[in-house]
Amino acid sequence: MADNPNKRKQGQSGAPGAKRPRFQAHFKNTISTTPSSKAYPNDEVNVACFVRAHENEIRALEAGIENAKKRLMRRAFQDVPRDMRRRTASHNPRRVPGRLRTRATREMNEDNTPKMRGKSGSGIGKGTTAWLRKEGMKKAKRKPRKRGSDKEEDGKITITETISGDAMEGVETAKVSHMAATKRKRRPSLAKAALVPARFRKRQINKCWLPTHMFHTKRAHMTPPNEPLWRFAIPITPTLKSYRLTHRAATLRGATAWDMSYISTIGLHGTEGSIVGMLRALHFCSGVDEESWEDSRKAKKWKNGTRTWEGWLYEREGKLPKKIAPVTVIWSAQGPNDKAKRKVFIRVHPSAFLHLWNEVLKVSKVQKPNVAVEDLRFEIGSIEITGPGATETLCSALTPIPASEGHSDASERPEAVWKALAPVTNLGVLPHDVLLGFNVTDPRLHYPPRTVEVSQDASSQSQLMQTLAYWPVDDSQTSPSIFNRDVRLAAGRSLPSQQSINRRKGAASPGEYPEPRSGDPVIPVLAFVSRSSNSWTVLLPWKCVDPVWRHMMFYPISTGGNPKYGGLTERRQIYFERSAPWYPGDFPGTAAGWTWELQQRIEREKEWLKRPKGKRIEWGSIDLGKDRKGEVGNPWDCDWERLLQKGPAVADDQNPLDSSAPFRHLPSPTVLSLLSHPDPSTLSQYISIPHLFTVKITMVQRGHPTDCARIYRLPTTDSQLRKKWLSLMPHSESTGKGPIKQRWKQDNRKLPLHLQRRALAASLLDPHKQDDGALKAGHPDYPAVPDEEDLIGFVTTGNYNLAEGRMTAVANMHLKSVVEDGKKSPPGERRICIVRNAGQSLGRLANMSEDRAADGQGDFVKSPIKLSGAQLEELTHDILEDTVYNIIHDIAKSCHRSEKLLRMQSAATEAETLALQSMEVPSQKGATSQSAPTATTDAAVYDNGRVFLKGNPLKTTPNITCPHCKQPRLMHPIMGKGMQEPDIKNVYCNLYPWVQRPGHDIYGNPFPTDMAKSKKERELVKKAEKNNAGTPNSQDADVIAGEGNGPQNRKTTGISTGGKPASYIPWHTCPNCKRSLLITRFAKHLEQCLGISGRQSSRNARAKLIGQNGTGSGMSNTPLGSRLGTPVPGSQSFGTKEKRSSPTKKLGAEDDDVDDNETPEKKKKKKSSYIKKADRERMAKEGVGPLKVKLKSKDSSKEGDSAQRKSENGEGKRDREDGGDEVPRKKIKLTLGKENDAANKDSRSSSNTAGGSVAGDGKGESK
């Protein structure tokens, strides 16, 4: 194999990167052996060497035994993963992967398993009819002849003309037919699917495949080949069990995706006024949401192409027009070249496409100027995905192409914003119905996909929140390329083959994606969020859907797993869990919904007929009570004709597949307004025509509503039966005070929380008490179902709702029957109904959620909750009561916890203090240490560093002790609110309680009430205080002067939290000159000190404008008084003790002749000649060394110069008041030594007598 030159890639046997086989290879029956030459060294038998030599053989033998057991227990198809298994894999070797087919064939041959051959989809061309297949293959190989080459059509005359001229000389024109000579006005035609390959052409004669058909047909149940749904082969449900998986992926973790390419798209092209008039003619959002036509902010964004709008379209004619279908209208953003005409996409369900297409064509002809209409069904595909990981998956599959360099705001473009949306898990945080249009690259170039790195740091989250709040795409969105037909077709035609993609991947570096090229396809996409389905919808060219879909299906989500694929059943499940009706199944009042109902009737009947006779339900034997036998109406139908009292469901001369609906659908908001505020004229108008409306059904106690279940109102003719049904209702439901509530909560609402929990536990442990003794189903006294005249509707979708954890249903009600019941029944009983499944005799109580209509989201409008005055008052009282209770509970809980911690800490501190006091300090260093310290108090036990509490510290520890200073703390303030007089004999901790007293801060200091006093006033006050200081018993007074003797004004002398007088005004230190000033004068001083006000500031400003260098540019050195420039190193003496002064004052004392660039020399510190007293005594005894005394004197010349400069500037210190000159100080050095140095001593002392006198002790300085 390795020597084969035709092999493209030579494999290496020992290569480390060899591909691991996907499935386990076939087990070999042979066991490899090793030579036993080393088993007998030196011709001796050694057991250890023998076992070591045959170790590999022994292990191979054990492995062979285990493999043989596994081989007998597992077949080839059992080694295939569950999601890849096929139903016929056990007897058809072609139903397993290619690597296991040989093994599967061998196993079938060994045990004589009958093998089957695969059949084609049509079943024609195999066996005895093989010759038909051969003939078809021969005809296909023949060269097809051109039509019309043998004979000309009759009645057509062709004329060949030769046009003379320089440009057209010798050119013969084509044949022109007289039939085609007359021009006909071009009419919009329906689109046709693209030509498929020949091997798939016969399979798509009556239907069309979705772009992802090959992916789904191997993994999901598809529609029958001869029974397509809406002319498409649509996946119904995955082959695996997926009910709970779909719920978890769509709500908790992961994502669920659908190929929604069967949704039809209609394109409109024309002026904005014509398109708006066309939509208004079709009653778009009429009656429910008129905001789309107002000049609101949302409507402007919708018309600008940055938002989508979802609503209903109606037929044009009729006083009460019929509903057609819910649609999504998308405007194209207006580009610089599209000033006159605009483009719009209308997305509609395929069941209503033909109906809407005909209405649009009629209205487009009336508009002036006309609106061009085109069918884009097979040009634009779509993918819908929902779940927490939906945004992350799309951000990985759709890699935007960076915008051109001409855009300055690249960070605000849709391409940049799209990359930042990966961390979004809840689509509710995005703007309402937001839309983004951009171009992406081929996702196959980034396969296999990698998990998107999501930043969780604070800066990224803050940036994401800012993007979601401002949403810059509203100003930077340009016209999406998907609205251009040429770009759409070019994207599909330029897709490279998978083989070329694989070659580029092989040429790339290991672990790296291929480098982008200029010829790579540009795929236009349009992504928008749908609030009605809470999902992302991506529009892209038809042929580009499959690459994006496969990238999404194999994307590893950051939370684990891959996105799930769903079918039609899973889509209905998502709508049902959100209590929203699914179109068209839950809208029998529309033409598409009625057609769906007729098809489901046939299917249910077929399912019933497939069952054996012994397992079929005998509809005629059902006992409904009161001598009533048989099912009401057709058992497998939602028999809406029965409500019209037209006799049987289908007459003999009536076509069972007639698509004309006998009813019309009415929005639930309109029904709510009719029932709450009935208008006779309006009500009669709606009742004259049969109408249906959608509601949500919630089971009160038990029951499992299914499709086609019958819904009855409470009996209207039998009052006793009505009372029996009302007796089964819980107390809160029968009174009609709101939705379902637990009775224990209704009765024990005013009890504390712990008693409410106790009542709840008791109700759960005693189910009989919870049921209030209600009758159970099957009891002889259980009430019978009402008569047929009380039938008001049918259940269209019913099941167990995983989102709510109970049985719910979506049903449609007859408006006339509900209105008649509302007139007779009290308000609390209007929402009660009885549900009975088809084929059963027992009914169950249920609740109709009129205040939360099921189609409140189906109509794409949130239904408001309307409450009466009493209900609103009760609800408000409950909310406020619960809120106040929670606040008080949290405050009391935190205070209790903090107080308990302080008491616990105090108990431990007291025990520790007592233990340390009881310890005896060892008197000698060598004494042995005593035993570990222990102490016992009423609250705690201290044992060698560990503290054990005794009982509740709130009871055993009355006082709080500070753990730092070991002193007791004051429990109450000594002044103000809540004050208590403490025991003056005790010493307390300095951490006092806060004071609450008018006119004082929390520390007890009074707020300043007087203005700042002058210097003379302060001196007078100080003198008065000195005079009063000598008054006897003044310091023992307990009352502050000027205050009363009440408890609020009493202050203890030993304890004070504040103590400052009311005239006290804070002061502050100037950072420049270091002067302490009152805060009332600090601002004015700071302005003058820094030179930013006064005359000097104006001079500085003038100097800055003129300039110091004479150029007048104003960019010269820093002017005078402006805090100067950066000081020259060494120019400031930080170590001196001189007072700092203002820069303006410092500048005046400088000499003009001193160069600014010259660095002053640092003054050297002279060594001190001072000698300590002990050293002097020692030196005097030993007679070693002299004793010197210095007398320092200032230089008179320098002193005079400095005084002269200060006097000239006027900024020096004041002269002495007496005017006398200061006596200059001198330093005299004396030497006291031995007798032989006396002469030197006398000479030195005599030479300095003129400078002053010397102290007798020979130390210090003389002045």
Protein Blocks (a to p, Z undefined) as FASTA:
>chain_A
ZZpmkbmbacdfklckbccdfbdcdddfbdcdddfklmmgghiacfklmmmmmmmmmmmm
mmmmmmmmmmmmpcfklmpcfklpcfklmmomklpcfklmmmmmmmmmmnopacdddddf
kopaiajllmmmmmmmmmmmpccddehklpccehiacdddddedjklgoiacddddfklm
pccdddddddddddddfklmmmmmmbccdfklmmmmmmcccddfklcghhiacdfbdfbd
cklmmmmmmmmnccddddfklpccddddddfklmmmmmmmnopaihjlmmlmmccfklmm
mmnopaccddddddfbdjbdcdfbdcddddddddfklmmbccddddddfklmmmmmmmmm
mmmmmpccddddddfklmpccdddedjklmmmmmmmmccddddfklmblmlpmklmmmmm
mmpmbfklpcehiacddddddfklmcccddddddfbfklmmmmmmmmmnopmlmmpccdf
klpmklmmmmmmmpccfklmmmmmmmpcehiacdddfkbccddddddddfklopaddddd
fklmmmmmmmmmmpccfkgpjdddddfklmmmmmmmnopacdfklmmkbmklmmmmmmmm
mmmmmmmmmpcfklpccfklpcebjhigcjehjfkbccfklmnonopfbdfklcfkbcbd
fbdcddfklmmmmmmmccfklmmmmmmpccddddddddfkbccddehiacddddfklmkl
mmmmmmmpcfklmnonaccddfklmmmmmpcfklmmmmmmmmmmmmmlmnnopacehiak
lccdddfklpgbdcfbdcddfknopacddddddfklmmmmmmmpcfklmmgccdddehia
bdcdddddfklcfklmmnopacdddddfklmmmmmmmmmmmmmmmmmmmmmmmmmmmmmm
mmmmmmmmmmmmmmmmmpccdfbfkbccddddddddfkbcceehiacdehjfklmmmbac
dfklopacdfbdfehjhiacddfkbccdfbdcddddehiafkopacdfbdcddfklmmmm
mmmmmmmmmpghklmpcbdehiafbfklgccfkbcfklpafkbccddddfklopacdfkl
mmmmmmmmnopgcjklmmmmmmmmnopnlnonopaccdehilpaaddehkacfkbcbdcd
dfklmmmmpcfklcfklccddddddddfbdcfklmmmmmmnopajaddddddddfklmmm
mmmmmmmnopaccddfklpacddddddddddddfklmmmmmmmmmmmmmnoccdfkopaj
dZZ
